[in-house]
């Protein structure tokens, strides 16, 4: 799980992370809050106060695959940054391993699935190939 500061750093530079954050925050709203378009419960989840209507609108736009305007993107980033602590607690973002040694067990299982155990990971070519496969694996998760 990422820390609040790591989430902030990610949101400051990554538009896709902002999209994911907006949708995740909308998902935290109660059914009633989504229906009426404003926050009705002080539960520390989802949007705060008056940003629920706009945040919900952004989330629906993102979910439909529509682009955000540059102004909407600035607002979305600010809103996501404001809720970085909540996003960190939710586990919305997973840190990517920094080295091949930190690969998760799921990745090893996928290597076996694709008959990759024959690739010598100690060789340079095997290491490059394993890293490429790991990147593909991370994109699918």
N, C-alpha and C positions, 0 to 999 in steps of 0.2 A: 504494500500500500504506500502511496506517495504522501509526503508531508504537505502541509498547507503551502509552505514556501516553494516546494517543487511544483505543486499544482499552479501556483501563481506564475512561476517562470515558464511553464508550458503554455498557459493561456495567453501570456504576453506575446508569444512568438508563433503560435500555431492556430490557424483559423479552424482546422478540423476539430481541434480540441475544444474550441469555443462552441462550435456546433453541437458537439457531444454534450458539453456542459449545459447548454440551454435546454436541450431535450431532456437531460437527466433531471434538471431542476423542475421542469414542467411535470415530469412523471412523479415527483414528490408531492405535488399539490393533491389535495383530497378531491374526490369526485365533485363535491359541492363547489369547491373553490374553482375548479376548472369550468364548471357550468356557469357560475355567476361572474367570473372574470376578475375576482379580487380575493385577497386573503381574508379568510373568516376565522381561522384558528391560529393561535400563537403557539405552534408546535415545533418551531425551529426547523421546519422542513419546507422545501420549495421556495417560492418567492416571498419577499417581504413587502408588506404594505401595498402601495400603489403600483408596483411594477408588475403585478400579476397579469393584468390585461395585456400589456405590451410584451412581456416575456412569453405568455401563452401564444400570442400572435406570431412571434418569432419562431417558437418551437413548431407550430403548425406549418409555417412557411418552410422551415428546414426539413421537416418530415415529408413534405410534398416534393422535396428535391429542388425547390426554388432557391435562387441566389438571393443573398441579402445585399441591399444597396450599401455603398461605402459608409453612409451615416448610420444605417442599421447595424453594420458590423462594429463600428466604434461603440455604439450603445450596448450591443450584445457582449462585447469584450469587457466593458466596464461592469456590466451586471454579473458576468461569470466571475470576474476577479473579486467582486464584492462577496461572493458566496464560495470562495476558494476553500475555506475551512470546512464547510458543509460537504463540498465535493470530495475533499480528502477523506472525511469520515465515511462517506458513502462508498469509497473505493471505486469511484468512477473511472479513474485512470490507473493503469498498472505501469510501474517502472519497467523499462526495458533493460535486460541484463547488459552489462558493459563488456563482458568477455564471454568467450565460448565456454569457459569453465562454469559460468553461472546458468547454464541452460537447464530448464526445468525438466522434470521427468516426462511430462507430456511430449516434449520435443524428442526425447530419446525414443519414446514409443512410436512417434511418427516416422523417425528414421528407419525403425525396424519395419514399419508398415510399407514403406517405399523401398525396402530391401537395400537400405543405405549402410547396413552394418559392414558391408564389404569395402566401403571407402575408408582407407586408413586416415583417421582424423589427425594422426601425428604428422602426416606429410603436409607440405604447403598446399598442394592442389586439393587434398582432402579437406583441409581447414577452410579454404576459400569456398569450396562447394558446400560444406556444412553451414557456413555463415549465410550463404545465399539461400539455402533451404530454410534456415531459421528465420530469415527475413520474410520469406513467403509464408511460413507457418504463423508468424506473429500477425501478419496482415489478415489472415483468415480467422483469427481468434477474437 
